[in-house]
Amino acid sequence: MYETGQRIALEATTDPDTDLRPGDEGTIRSYNPTLRRLGVDWDSGSSLSMLLDDGDRIRLLL
């Protein structure tokens, strides 16, 4: 479903320590379907991964 190079936008994250906010955009650098974990290079410079089974939500950009 997710592929390297796809662009995404953050909808929500459960990480209380991140500076990322809903609407921030980034590029997928990796996806682990077993863990449902997305490695993301955020445009802001962050490299916070998204843990889709732990409440993090993103949307694909077209």
N, C-alpha and C positions, 0 to 999 in steps of 0.2 A: 504494500500500500504506500509506504513512504520510500523515496529514493534519494540518494545523494544528489545534491544540487537543487532540490526543490526549495522554493521559497515558502516561508510560513510566517504567521503572525501569532503572537501570544494572546491567548484569551484569559488564562488564569494559571497561577503557579502556587504550590503549597509551601514554597521556600520563603520563610519570613525574612531572610537576610539578603535577598537579591534586590538590586536596583531596577530590575526589569519591571515593566508595567504593561498592562493590557494594551495591545496595539503595536508593541515593539515587534520589529521584523528581523528575520534571520534566514540563514541558509542551512539546510540539513547537511551534515558532514558524515553521519552514519546512522544506521537504524538496526537495533537488535530486536527482532520480532519475538524471541523467546521471553525477554525481559520487558518488551514494549518500552524500550528506552531510545530516545532520539538524542544524538549528539548534534548540537547546534552551534554555529558560529553566528552570534547575534551581531547586528549592525553596530550596536553600541560598544562592541569589543568584548562583551561577556562571552563565555563559553559554557554557560550553564546548560546541563542536559535536562531534557524533559522526561519525567517518569510518568508515562501515561496511565499506568495502573495505580498510581499514588495520588491522583487528583489533578495533575498538570494537564492543561488543555491548550491545544493549538488549532489553528485552521490553516489549510493550504491556500496559498495565493495563486491566482491564475495569471 
